[in-house]
Amino acid sequence: MHDISRRGILGMGLGAAAALGVAGCGSKPAPGWYQESGSGAGSGKGRRGGNGGLGTQLIGDGSTARTGPQPNQPKPERLEPGQTPPQFVIFSWDGAGEVGDGLFPRFRKLAKDHGASMTFFLSGLYLLPESKKSLYRPPNNPVGASDIGYLTDEHIRMTLENLRLAWLEGHEIGTHFNGHFCSGSGSVAHWTPAQWESEIEQAVSFVTKWRTHTRFQGLDPLPFDYAKELIGGRTPCLLGQDNLLRTARKLGWRYDASAPGGRQVWPTKKQGMWDLPLQQIPFPGRSFEVLSMDYNMLANQSQNATQSDPANYPVWERQARDAYIRGFERAYETNRAPLCIGNHFEQWNGGIYMNAIEEAVKHIADEKRKDVRLVSFRQYVDWLDAQDPAVLEKLRGLDVGQRPAGGWKAYLSDLTAS
């Protein structure tokens, strides 16, 4: 299990999960968001199946392939002077494995239905058969050890298919690393930069050599160059970020989503990379806020029990759903800081957290709000990097729940994009 405080300062749940970031919704992007580029950009529509109609250049053993630019990627634009910033919402999922319960395809479909993209933080071990576990050499742990289970061959096949389709649909594939060690001397909290580099190299290897390791026949390659695709991740239990960043920056990563207990304010960079933490959001019926992740909801509702009294499930589901919605509405109505949410493909407490996220997505993606953008982490940092630094600095001057003095037009009118 993941380390969690009673007030939700830390926490990441076990098991298959993925990072879900959602691309633009609505018929026409607002200025300062994205112009449509390529097939179906920002709409959830476009090239599907195979390699999306793009040319294929196999890499290595054919586990992955270069297929050209990723489909359904919108183009960022700078905010115009005095323009209201879009409201970004980033749903992310840790693990990104499909184990036959249909959760991966369920949320891919939800994203498609609402014009959304997602970020899937893939655990590299989910593409390595248990029969080959001796290939994994985790830092400060025995060879082949893992605090999460290896997947069956059939579940590896399912995971590969969902990853392939997810990328073609415009979603990001990040990393949740491998063995998910959160306690004891082998915890990721104690890993050195060199050990993080080894862990990342192994994660990339498991993704780019799945064909060699599994000997599967008849499966299409993953349609991307993972060594270049990978620009960010989230550590197990939100531990070990400082040493990870020293390695991640050397590898050319652009962001990290591992910091615990963030606030709903505009982000800054840490060691040269965008620091995009999970955030404290209102927790209905409680006097404290909770971290924006399903497992932290669970920890505060059922004291870490993943299967509790079913009589409580309806109340807990509404509480989780309303926490996400209140976090969204607080930002949308005030400082427009991004809302970052983390989840896991898990049926904890009868699947109520999956239901809560689905209902929150439907609420947030309401077509009446044309300036809401559900995006992946990759798409969000693309937008951040396109902005005038002076504009971002002014946005960072707004605290949680703080409206811009005089409204957005007055607040940003004295800043000119250059």
N, C-alpha and C positions, 0 to 999 in steps of 0.2 A: 504494500500500500504506500501511498504517497504521504509525505510529511505535511501536516496541515495544522494551522493554529485554529483555535476556536473562533477567532474573528476573521478567518479567511485570509490571513496575510500570505501564507504559502499554500501550495497544493497543486498536485497534478494527479489525476487518476490513472489507474492501471489500464492496460489492455490496448486493443486496436483503436486507433483514432486517426484523425487527420486534421489538417489545418484548413479551415474554410474561410476564404476571403471572397467577397462577392463583388463582381464588376457592376457597371452602371445600370440603373433601372430607369424606366421612363422612356418616352419615345425620342426625345431630342436632348442631348446633354446640355446642361446649363453652361454659360461662359465660365472659363476658368476651371472647368473640369476636364473633359476629354472631347476632342473631335473624333467622330467615328473613323476608324481606319481598318481596312481589310474587311473580310467577310464577317458580317454579324458582330462587329466590335461593339461591346457594351450592351448587346441585346440578348445574349444567351443563345443566339441563332447563328447558323453558319455551317461550315464544313464539318461533317461528322463521319465517323467510321474510318477504317483503314488508317492512312496517315493524313487524312483531311485533304486528299487530292494533291499533296505536295510530293516532291521528289524525295527519294530515300537513299541515304548513304549510310550503310551499316558501320558501326563502330566496334572495334575489337571482335569479340566472339558473336556479335549480332544481337546482344541483349538490348542494346540501345541503338539509336540511329539519328542522324541529322536529317531533318525534314523541312528545314527552312524556318522562317519566323513563326512563332507560336500563333495559332489562330485566335481570334476574338480578343485581341489586346488593344485597348483604346490608347489614344495618344494624349499625353498630358499637355495642358496649356496653363500659362500663368494667369493668376487672378488679375483682373483689370482694376485700376484705381477706384476705391470706394465700393467694390463689389462684395457681396455677402459670400463668405466661403461655403462650399458644399459641406454637407454633414457626412463624414466618412464613418462607416461601420465595418469592422473587420472581424469576421467569424473565423476561428482557427480550430483545428482538430489535431490532437496529438496521437501519433502511432500510425494511423492511416492503413489499417489492415481490415480486410473483409473476411469474416469468419462464418459466413453462411446465414447471418441474421438479417441481411439486406439493408443494413444501415448506411453503408457507403453509397450504394445506388439510390437509396431513399433521399439522401441529402444532395446528391448530384441532381436528381430530378427537381427537388425543391429549388435549388439554385437556378436551374434552367427555366422553371416556371415563373421565376421572379426576376429574370434578367441578371442573375448574380454569378460571380466567380468565387472561388474558394482557395484557401491555402491548406495543403495537406502536409503536415510534418511527419514524414514517413520514418518509422523505426526500421533501420537497415536490416535487422535480423528477421523481419517479416518476409524477406525474400531469400533467406538462407535455410535450406532443409535442416532439420535437427540431426540427420545422419551426417551432416557436414559441420557440426558445431565446433569441432576441433580447429576449424579455420579461424574462429573468432578468438582473439587474444585481448581481452578487456584489461585496461590498466588496473593494477592493484587487485586483480581478481583472478581466480583459476581459469585456465583455458576452457572456453566453451560455456562459462558460467553466464547466467542472465537472470535478472529479477523479473523479467516478463517471459512468458512461454514462447517457444518456437511454434510456428504455424504448421498445420498439416500440409501435405503436398497440394491437396485440393484447394485449401484456403490460400496458399501462395498463388495458385492459378487465378483465383477470384480477385486477389489483391492486384496482381499484374494487370488484369483486364480493366479494373476500375481505375488504376493509375493512368493507364494509357488513354482511356476515354476522358478522364478528368483533365489531362493536359490538353487534349484536342478541344475540349469545351472551354478552355481559357483559364483553368485553375492552376495555381502554383503548387509545385512539389518541393517542399523544404525538407528539413531533417529533424527528427527527434532522437538522433544518434542511434545507439544499439541496445545495450543491456539494461539500461534504466536502473542504475545503482544509486540508491538514495540514503543508505545508512552504513555505519561501520567504517572500517579503515579503507574499504574499496569504494566509498561514496564518491560521486563526481565532484562533490564539494572540495575534495582534496587533490584533484587532478592538476598536474602541472600543464603549462602550455604545450609542451612536447607530447604529453599523454593525450591531450585533447586532439592534437594533430593526428596521432595514431588512430584515435577513435573515429575521426572524420574520414581518414583515408580508408578505413575498413568499411564504414557505412557506404561510401561511394563505390567501393569494390563489390559489395554485396548487391548493389543495384546494377552495376555495369557488367557483372559476370553471372547474373542469375541463370543464364542458359547453360553455362559450364557447370555450375553447381547443382542445378536441378535435372539436367538432361531432358528437359521438357521438349516435346516436338509439337509443331503446328501452332505455336503462339506467335503473334506479331511482336516485334521489338517495341520497347518503350520509345516513343517518337521524339526523344530529346537527348541532348548531350548533358548528362547529369553533372559532370564536372564543371560545366559552364552554367547550367541551369540553377545550381545551388548557390543562393546568395544570402541565406539566413536560416535560423532554426530556433528551437526552444529546448532548453536543457531539462533533463529529468528533475522533477520537484523544484524547478526554478533555482537550482543550486549551481555554483561554480562559474558564474558569468564572468567575473573579472579575468580569470586565467583563460577562459574560452576566447574572450574578445582579443587578447593578444595574438592568438593563433588565427582567429577568423579574419582579422584585418589583413594579416599577411596573405591569406588565401583569397582576398578580394571580396569578401562578403560585404553587403551593404547595410544590413540591419541585424538586430538580435531581439528576440521576444521573450527573454528569460528572466527579466527582472520582476520581483514580486512586489505587490502592494503599490502599484502606480496610481496616480491621480488623473482625473479627467481634465488634463491640460494638454496644450500643444507640445509635441515632443522635442527633445534635444538630441544631440549626438554624444555618444560615449566612446572614447578611444577611436574616434573617426567614423563610427557607424551609428545609424539611427537606433535609438533605444526605445523600443516599443513594448512596454510592459503590459501585463494584465492589470486591471484597474479596480479600485474600490468603487462600488456602486451602491445605491440605496437598497436596503434589504427590508421589504415591507413587513411591518409588525415587530421589527427589532430596532433597538436604539443605536446599533452600530451598522457600518457598511460591510459588504462582503466582497471578496475577490470575484471578478467576472469570469468564473469558471464553474462548470457543472459540479465537479467534485467538492468544491468549497461550499456550494449550496448543500450538498449531501452531508458534509461534515457538520454543518450547523443544524441540520434538520434531524438526522438519524445517528449522530455521533459516530460517523465513519462506517456504520453498518450499511452494506449495499443492498440488503433485502430485509426490510423492516416491516412494521405493521401496515398492511394494505389500507386500513381505515384512514391513515394519514395521507395517502398518496394524492387525493384530489386537492387538499389544502396545500401540500408542499409543491405540487405542480404549478398551481396558480401563483404561489409565492415566488418560485423561480422565474416563471414567465414575467411577472410584474417587476421583478428586480431588473431584468434586462431592459424592459420597456421604460422603466423610470430612469435608468442610466442613459438610455437613448434620448428621452425627452428632455432631461436636464441639460444635456449638451446641445441638442437641437435648438432649444429655446434660449440659450445663453451664449456660451463662448465658442460653440461649434467645434470643440475639441473632438478628435476621433474617439470612437468607442471600440475597444479591442476586447473580444470575447473568445475564451478557449473552451473546448469541449473534448469529449471522447466518444467513440462509437461503443457505447455500453448500455445495457438494459438495467442499470441500477434502479432499485426501488420501483420495479415494474415498468421501467422505460419512461418515467415521468420527465426526466431531464431532456430526453429526445423530443418529447411532445412540447415541452416548454420552449425549446429552441425553435422548433418549427412554427409555433404560434408567434413567437417574437419576430422571426423573419417576416412572416406574413404582415404583421402590424407595421414593422419598420419600412417594408417595401411598398406601402400603400401608394398608389399612383397619384394621389392628391399632393404628395410631397415630391415635387420634381427636382428638388435640390439635394436629395439624399442619394448617396453613392455607397453601395455595399461592395467592397473591394478586397482584393488579396493584399497581403503585405507587399508583394512585389509592385503591384499597381500603385499602392499608396506611396511607397518611397520614390517611385518614378514621378509622381505628382509633386512630392516635397522637393525633390531635386530640381524640378523645373521652375520653382518659385523664386522670386526676388528674396534674398536673405533678409532684407529690411522688413518685408511683409511678414515673414515667419517670426522674426523677432518681436514685431508688434503683436502678433497673435499670441505669442508666449507670455505677453504681459497680462493676459486675462486669466484669472484664477478659476477654480471649479465653480460653476454656476454663476459666473460673473458676465453680465451683458456688456457690450461695448458702449462706452459713454457716447451719447448722442446718436446711437445706431451705427450700423456698419458703414453706411456711406460716409458719415463724418469721421468715424474711427480710422478708416483706411484711405480716405481721400487725399491725404497729404503724402502718400507713398506712391511713387511712380515706378512701374515695372521697367527695368533697364536691361 
